[in-house]
């Protein structure tokens, strides 16, 4: 026999696919000798049924277990311990590098220690943003952010990066009234492409060295394609040099000198003759001593030129293409001056790809 409330419960359980065992709560009626069904949906007034009562701690109830407070506390401790272990594994091995970065930025040992401590606190606070992978750049980024904030509060007008003004600082126009830049000397074909043909050409332009530059030119009936005019051998059809380094006299408005930049040593190693002057992407820096540092060409070298004559004074080998702008720095006011460049190569130019930062010490 099933009471009215139990029939309703059974119907709802069936609708939701939950197993339900029908039962009838009984009690002894007053004045009677027999047990009968409980009044009020199968239970005496004022008494909760088994479905209404909350389960006791640890009791299994409808596909869920109510955790015991001690078990919940232990689980929380295990989770905190796991997070702490992950944090230590990610951060502690790189604290030495973090200290070096902070010392270089603050120029003071005690200030650097405070910055690293604050950065460590921030790293712990926002450890949820670390999703695995290399933790060193993640930590050093927070050190730099912390140092930026620290410098704004303590050294608002201090100079953060110092150079050797007597020998290797960035040149001023008064010291050397010339500017130096790299130039490409390539014949280019510029073509308007009907809109119906543009999509296929855009996809084809993404393959091979000297790949075409394309632009959809939205709002017009034509797309645009620009590419190097090449000979059957694949080289530009004009005679070399295809890339040069040029010095311009700012006072007179004239060219001071022009020299080829780079060689085909790495891109055409089997050629019978090495060509001087390759296409290039990047730029130079100039020091107060009159040295021009530039890579940019299609061979993997960083070169130094004399700003007065354009003579190549030195070159250093790079592990990949140097299609980037060099920079110069030093760790201490009385320390060595360094020139550093990112050797990552360039897919469109066709140079060797890599992921290195290479530093050279100046004498």
CORMOWO-V539018 format. One record per pair of residues at least 12 apart in sequence whose C-alpha atoms are under 10 Angstrom apart, sorted by the first residue. I is the first residue (numbers start at 1). GAP is how many residues later the second one is. Records with the same first field share a line. If there is no record, write none. Layout:
I = GAP + GAP
This chain:
1 = 21 + 22 + 23 + 36
2 = 20 + 21 + 22 + 23 + 35 + 39 + 40
3 = 19 + 20 + 21 + 22 + 34 + 35 + 36 + 37 + 38 + 39 + 40
4 = 35 + 36 + 37 + 38
5 = 35 + 36 + 37 + 38
6 = 14 + 15 + 16 + 17 + 18 + 19 + 35 + 36 + 45
7 = 15 + 16 + 34
8 = 33
9 = 13 + 42
10 = 12
18 = 44 + 45
19 = 43
23 = 19
24 = 12 + 13 + 14 + 17 + 18 + 19
25 = 12 + 13 + 14 + 16 + 17 + 18 + 19 + 24 + 25
26 = 12 + 13 + 16 + 17 + 18
27 = 12 + 15 + 16 + 17
29 = 15
54 = 12
56 = 12
57 = 12
58 = 13
83 = 41 + 44 + 45
84 = 40 + 43
86 = 41 + 46
87 = 36 + 37 + 40 + 41 + 43 + 48
88 = 36
89 = 46
90 = 37 + 40 + 42 + 43 + 44 + 45 + 46 + 48 + 49
91 = 29 + 32 + 33 + 44 + 45 + 47 + 48 + 49
92 = 28 + 44 + 47
93 = 42 + 43
94 = 41 + 42 + 43 + 45 + 46
95 = 21 + 22 + 25 + 41 + 44 + 45 + 48
96 = 20
97 = 39 + 42 + 43 + 46
98 = 14 + 15 + 17 + 18 + 19 + 21 + 22 + 38 + 39 + 41 + 42 + 43 + 44 + 45 + 46
99 = 13 + 14 + 15 + 16 + 17 + 18 + 41 + 44
100 = 12 + 13 + 16 + 40 + 231
101 = 14 + 15 + 39 + 40 + 42 + 43 + 46 + 230
102 = 12 + 13 + 14 + 17 + 38 + 41 + 42 + 44 + 45
103 = 12 + 13 + 44 + 228 + 229
104 = 56 + 57 + 226 + 227 + 228
105 = 38 + 39 + 42 + 43 + 46 + 54 + 55 + 56 + 226
106 = 41 + 42 + 44 + 45 + 49 + 52 + 53 + 54 + 55
107 = 53 + 54 + 224 + 225 + 226
111 = 36 + 39 + 40 + 43
112 = 31 + 35 + 38
114 = 32 + 33 + 36
115 = 27 + 28 + 29 + 30 + 31 + 32 + 33 + 34 + 35 + 36
116 = 23 + 24 + 26 + 27 + 28 + 30 + 31
117 = 26 + 29
118 = 24 + 25 + 28 + 29 + 32
119 = 20 + 21 + 22 + 23 + 24 + 25 + 26 + 27 + 28
120 = 19 + 22 + 23 + 26
122 = 17 + 20 + 21 + 24
123 = 15 + 16 + 17 + 18 + 19 + 20
126 = 16
127 = 12
148 = 12
161 = 168 + 169 + 170 + 171 + 172
162 = 167 + 168 + 169 + 170 + 171
163 = 124 + 165 + 166 + 167 + 168 + 169 + 170 + 171 + 172 + 173 + 174
164 = 123 + 124 + 164 + 165 + 166 + 169 + 170 + 171 + 172 + 173
165 = 122 + 123 + 124
166 = 121 + 122 + 123
167 = 120 + 121 + 122 + 123 + 124 + 170
168 = 118 + 119 + 120 + 121 + 122 + 123 + 160 + 161 + 169 + 170 + 171 + 194
169 = 117 + 118 + 119 + 120 + 121 + 159 + 160 + 168
170 = 115 + 116 + 117 + 118 + 119 + 120 + 121 + 157 + 158
171 = 114 + 115 + 116 + 117 + 118 + 119 + 120 + 121
172 = 114 + 115 + 116
173 = 77 + 78 + 115
175 = 112 + 113 + 114 + 115
176 = 73 + 74 + 110 + 111 + 112 + 113 + 114 + 131 + 132
177 = 71 + 72 + 73 + 74 + 75
178 = 69 + 70 + 71 + 72 + 73 + 74 + 75 + 76 + 77 + 78 + 129 + 130
179 = 67 + 68 + 69 + 70 + 71 + 76 + 77 + 105 + 106 + 107 + 113 + 128
180 = 65 + 66 + 67 + 68 + 69 + 75 + 76 + 77 + 78 + 103 + 104 + 105 + 106 + 112 + 127 + 130
181 = 63 + 64 + 65 + 66 + 67 + 77 + 101 + 102 + 103 + 104 + 111 + 113
182 = 61 + 62 + 63 + 64 + 65 + 76 + 77 + 78 + 79 + 97 + 98 + 99 + 100 + 101 + 102 + 112 + 113 + 114 + 115
183 = 59 + 60 + 61 + 62 + 63 + 75 + 77 + 78 + 94 + 95 + 96 + 97 + 98 + 100
184 = 57 + 58 + 59 + 60 + 61 + 77 + 93 + 94 + 95 + 96 + 97
185 = 51 + 53 + 54 + 55 + 56 + 57 + 58 + 59 + 92 + 93 + 94 + 95
186 = 41 + 42 + 43 + 44 + 50 + 51 + 52 + 53 + 54 + 55 + 56 + 57 + 92 + 93
187 = 40 + 41 + 42 + 43 + 49 + 50 + 51 + 55
188 = 24 + 38 + 39 + 40 + 41 + 42 + 48
189 = 23 + 36 + 37 + 38 + 39 + 40 + 41
190 = 22 + 23 + 24 + 34 + 35 + 36 + 37 + 38 + 39
191 = 23 + 31 + 32 + 33 + 34 + 35 + 36
192 = 22 + 23 + 25 + 29 + 30 + 31 + 32 + 33 + 34
193 = 21 + 22 + 23 + 28 + 29 + 30 + 31 + 32
194 = 26 + 27 + 28 + 29 + 30
195 = 21 + 22 + 23 + 25 + 26 + 27 + 28 + 29
196 = 25 + 26 + 27
197 = 25 + 26
198 = 16 + 17 + 18 + 24 + 25 + 26 + 27
199 = 17 + 24
201 = 13 + 22 + 23 + 24
202 = 12 + 13 + 14 + 21 + 22 + 23
205 = 20 + 21 + 22
206 = 142
207 = 140 + 141
208 = 139 + 140 + 141 + 142
209 = 25 + 138 + 139 + 140 + 141 + 142
210 = 17 + 18 + 19 + 20 + 24 + 25 + 26 + 69 + 137 + 138 + 139 + 140
211 = 15 + 16 + 17 + 136 + 137 + 138 + 139
212 = 12 + 13 + 14 + 15 + 16 + 136
213 = 12 + 13 + 14 + 15 + 135
214 = 12 + 13
236 = 42 + 43
239 = 36
240 = 20 + 35 + 36 + 37 + 38 + 39
241 = 18 + 19 + 20 + 21 + 22 + 34 + 35 + 36 + 37 + 38
242 = 18 + 19 + 20 + 21 + 33 + 34 + 35 + 36 + 37 + 38
243 = 16 + 17 + 18 + 19 + 20 + 33 + 34 + 35 + 36 + 37 + 38 + 53 + 54 + 55
244 = 14 + 15 + 16 + 17 + 18 + 32 + 33 + 34 + 35 + 36 + 53
245 = 12 + 13 + 14 + 15 + 16 + 17 + 32 + 35 + 38 + 39 + 47 + 49 + 60 + 65
246 = 12 + 13 + 14 + 15 + 61 + 64
247 = 12 + 60 + 61 + 62 + 63
256 = 51 + 52 + 53 + 54
257 = 50 + 51 + 52 + 53 + 54
258 = 51 + 52 + 53
259 = 17 + 18 + 46 + 50 + 51 + 52 + 53
260 = 15 + 16 + 17 + 18 + 37 + 50
261 = 15 + 16 + 17 + 18 + 19 + 33 + 34 + 35 + 36 + 37 + 38 + 42 + 51
262 = 13 + 14 + 15 + 16 + 17 + 18 + 32 + 33 + 34 + 35 + 36 + 37 + 38 + 39 + 40 + 41
263 = 12 + 13 + 14 + 15 + 16 + 34 + 35 + 36 + 37 + 38
264 = 12 + 13 + 14 + 15 + 33 + 34 + 35
265 = 33 + 34 + 35
266 = 32 + 33 + 34 + 55 + 85 + 86
267 = 31 + 32 + 33 + 83 + 84 + 85
268 = 31
277 = 20 + 21
278 = 18 + 19 + 20 + 21
279 = 17 + 18 + 19 + 20 + 70
280 = 15 + 16 + 17 + 18 + 19 + 42 + 43 + 44 + 69
281 = 14 + 15 + 16 + 17 + 40 + 41 + 42 + 43 + 44 + 64 + 65 + 68
282 = 12 + 13 + 14 + 15 + 40 + 41 + 42 + 43 + 44
283 = 12 + 13 + 14 + 39 + 40 + 41 + 42 + 43
284 = 12 + 19 + 20 + 21 + 40 + 41 + 42 + 43
285 = 19 + 40 + 41 + 42 + 43 + 54
286 = 18 + 19 + 20 + 21 + 40 + 41 + 42
287 = 20 + 41
289 = 17 + 18
290 = 14 + 15 + 16 + 17 + 18
291 = 12 + 13 + 14 + 15 + 16 + 17 + 19 + 21 + 22
292 = 12 + 13 + 14 + 15 + 16 + 18 + 20 + 21
293 = 12 + 13 + 14 + 19 + 21 + 22 + 32 + 33 + 34 + 35 + 46 + 47 + 48
294 = 21 + 28 + 29 + 30 + 31 + 32 + 33 + 47
295 = 20 + 21 + 22 + 23 + 26 + 27 + 28 + 29 + 30 + 31 + 46 + 47 + 48
296 = 25 + 26 + 27 + 28 + 29 + 30 + 47 + 49 + 50
297 = 24 + 25 + 26 + 27 + 52 + 54
298 = 22 + 23 + 24 + 25 + 47 + 48 + 51 + 52 + 53 + 54
299 = 18 + 19 + 21 + 22 + 23 + 24 + 46 + 52 + 53
300 = 15 + 16 + 17 + 18 + 19 + 20 + 21 + 22 + 23 + 43 + 45 + 51 + 52
301 = 13 + 14 + 15 + 16 + 17 + 18 + 19 + 20 + 21 + 42
302 = 12 + 13 + 14 + 15 + 16 + 19 + 20 + 24 + 37 + 38 + 39 + 41 + 56 + 58
303 = 12 + 13 + 14
304 = 12
316 = 42 + 44
317 = 41
318 = 23 + 24 + 25 + 26 + 27 + 36 + 38 + 39 + 40 + 41
319 = 24 + 25 + 26 + 33 + 34 + 35 + 36 + 37 + 38 + 39
320 = 22 + 23 + 24 + 25 + 26 + 31 + 32 + 33 + 34 + 35 + 36 + 37
321 = 21 + 22 + 23 + 24 + 25 + 26 + 28 + 29 + 30 + 31 + 32 + 33 + 34 + 35
322 = 19 + 20 + 21 + 22 + 23 + 24 + 29 + 30 + 31 + 32 + 34 + 35 + 36
323 = 18 + 19 + 20 + 21 + 22 + 23 + 26 + 28
324 = 17 + 18 + 19 + 20 + 21 + 22
325 = 15 + 16 + 17
326 = 13 + 14 + 15 + 16 + 17 + 32 + 33
327 = 12 + 13 + 14 + 15 + 32
328 = 12 + 13 + 31 + 32 + 33 + 34
329 = 30 + 32
330 = 31
336 = 25 + 26 + 27
337 = 22 + 23 + 24 + 25 + 26
338 = 20 + 21 + 22 + 23 + 24 + 25
339 = 19 + 20 + 21 + 22 + 23
340 = 17 + 18 + 19 + 20 + 21
341 = 15 + 16 + 17 + 18 + 19
342 = 12 + 13 + 14 + 15 + 16 + 17
343 = 12 + 13 + 14 + 15
344 = 12 + 13
